[in-house]
Amino acid sequence: MGKRLSIAKALLRVGGGSLSRLINRDLLLIFGYHRVRPAGSLETPFDEGVFGPSPQELHRHIELLKKFTTVLGEADLIAAVRGDPLPGNGPYSMITFDDAYVDNFELALPVLQELSVPATFFVPAHLIENRQLGWWDQIAFVVKNCKMPSIQFRGETIDLAGRRQDAIRGFFNMMKLMPHTQTSSLIEELSEAAESPAPTTDLMDRELMSWDQLAQAHKSGITLGSHTCTHRVLATLSDSEQAEEISESRRFIENRLGIQVKSIAFPVGGVRQFNRRTVELSEEAGYDLAFSFNTGAARAGAFDRYAIPRLAPPTPTDEFNALLHFPRLMDYRTTPWPGSLLRESP
């Protein structure tokens, strides 16, 4: 990482930034944010891994996007996949936020409004309705509050002494990769094994946007999309469960807010967290667009509209700037994007 960043910085110093816009003119860089980090040191009983830039850093990210790309909204992308030309000149970018955390409303929305850029918030419908955080935050809360040096879990001893983050990541991987039939009771089992209760509804409620806030965001110009009902990893579900998560979330948000939902983002969204049926079911459910996550850059006009790749934006401004100018150099994904493996191109 350090070597690539050094190369990118050197290229920018000698004028490579101007050349990069020409080289990248056919690229679509869609950035997937989650949480905005409050000013000062971060202290959270939940998952700190979903916190990204501070409001000031986000402001700088968007300034760079406006300067070096044409920032698109959902409507621009839908028009493009229907055959219309994209507005402006490439490279193109798009801003998205997943999970409907309250800081998206309190900290991100003012920045988006000040800089007059479009963005999409992807909403996990039933989690917002039930005031329930996702499994990653609940797992982090349980492990962080465990008072024991180790946990006996499903026949294994999980050491926590100096390794709580490793333990948390291990449980995350179970949720991301194992069939849901094997993880549906994981949080309850973990809570019992750790002698550490899951967070209360009151605690979780404070971390999430309300439906009223989502409605206000939408009225201010933010597009709202689906992030399924419960944020279960789609590839771990049966076809019927996937169909329910994909179609019911759209219906629920539309009925709750009286709006049209045209896009969906797959939870977690890596290449092992959705599959061919996910893509097909998203099209069958009537969405115009479907997004994955941390799967790279897209080529404008040459992507599968039901498996559009997104990038995880690095927080430090110099790293974000390097990724923006040199996405091929700064792409750290360990698994290449196998778009052609998901389904035949239309």
C-alpha positions, 0 to 999 in steps of 0.5 A: 500500500505504501509503495503504491501510494508513493508512486501515485503521489510522485505521479501527481507531483509531476503532472500525472493528474492531468493525464489521468483524467484523459486515461480514465475518461471511460471510467465510472467510479462509484464510492460506497460510504457507510458512516461519517466519523464525528470530530475528535477521537472515535469511541463506539461500542459498535463496529468502528470498521464502518466509520469513514471520513469526518465531515471535513474529510468528506467535504474534501473528497467531494471537492475532488470529485467535483473537480476531477469527475462528473458526479452523477445521480441515479437518474443519470445512470438509469438514463444511460443504461436505457441508451442516453448519453451521460452528461458532461465528460468522463471520468464519472463518479457517484456517491452512495451511503449504505445502512441509513446510519443517523450520521448520514443525515446529521453529518453527511447530508449538510456536506452534500447539500452545501456542495450540491451533489447528488447521492443515494442512501441505501436503506435496510427496510426492516432494520429501520422499521424495527430500530435494529442495527445490523449483525456486524454492530451487534457482534462487535457490541457483544465481543467488546463488552465480554468480561472474559479472557476467552469464549467457548463457541461451538467447540472452539476456544476464542482468545480475546486477550489482545485479540478482540478485533481478530475475534470480531472479524472471525465472527463477521466472516462466519456471517458473510460466508456460512449458510444462513441456516448455520448463522441465524442464531449466531448472535444469541449463541455468542451472547450466551457464550460471552455472558454479554448481552446484545445491545438494547433497542434504545441503544440501537435506535440512536444510531439509525436514521428515522423514517422522518429523517429519510423522508427529509433527506429524500425531499432535499434531493437524496435518492433512496434505494433498497439495501434489502430488508434485514441485511442478511448476506444474499448468497447465504440464503435460499432463492426464495429467501433472496427473493423476499429480501429483494422484493419486499424491501422495495415494496416496504420503502415505497409504501412507507415513504410514498416514493419510487425505489429504483436501485438496490445495493447488495449487503456486504456486496463482495463477489462471494456475497451475491450470486447469479440468482441475486442478479436475476432476482433483482431484475425480476423485482423491477429494479433499474440498477443493482450495486455490489461493493468493493468490486472495483471501477466500472466502465461507463456504458459497459457494465451489467446494470444489475451488478454494478461495481463500487469502490470502498473510499479510503479516508485519508485525503491523499489516499482518496486522491490517489485512488481517484486519479489512479484507480488501476494502481490503487485497487487493492482488491484481492479478488478480481471482479468476475462480472462475466461469471455472474451471467451472460451479458445482455 
